Amino acid sequence: MSLSPHYLDRDTAAFLLSARGFNRLDIECVLDLTGPVLRHGAHVWPAVAVERLAARAWWLAPSEAGLSMPEAA
């Protein structure tokens, strides 16, 4: 049994990223790089892709991004 992936609409993704310290240009960059998919006629973004890219925002501390980052090897 597999879980269906979660998707975010543009407004929800932008709100969540903004709440974590991303500015308008940062948000556009994350959304461009994660790329929307078409589901049920609407463009949505895979939540896991948005979260993974947001976690790599070097200009935010891990606590500000609200996501954990792996330690460097």
N, C-alpha and C positions, 0 to 999 in steps of 0.2 A: 504494500500500500504506500503510495507516495502522496505527499502533501502538495496541494496546489500552491504555486508561488503567489505572494502578495504583490499587489500593484498599487501605485500611487498616481492620482491625477496630478496635473501640473500645479494647481493651487495648493494641494496638500503637501507635495514635495517641497515647494517653495516656502511654505509656512514652516515646515519642520527644519529646513536648512537655515532659514532666517533666525529661528529661535535658538539655533546653535552658533550664531555669530557670523554666518555667511552673508556677504552683501549681495546686491542685485547681480553684479557681474560674476561673482563666485557661483551663484545659483545657476545662472545661464550656462556657465562652463560645466558644472556637474551634470546638468540635464542634457547638454549637448553630447558630452562624453559617454553618458550611460545610454543615450538613445531611447526614444519612445518605441513602444510596440503598439500595434493596433489590436484592441480587444473589444468586441461588441460594438465596433464602430467608433471607438474613442481612443485617443492617444493616451497611453499610460506608461509609467516607468516602473521597472522591476524594483521593488523596495530593497532587495538584497544588493543590487548593483549600486543604487544611490547610497546606501549605508556604507558599503565597502569603499567607494570613492571618497565619501565624506570623512571616513576614518583616516584617510591618507592626507588630509589637509594639514600640511606642515606648519601653517601659520596659526593654527589653533592648538591649544593644549588639549591633551586627550580628555580632560574633564570638561572642557568647553564644548568639544564636539559631541560629547555624550556617548562616545563609542570607544571601545578599547583598541589599542594598536599593538601589534606584535613587537616584541623587543628585537633589536638588531642582533644578528648572529655574531 
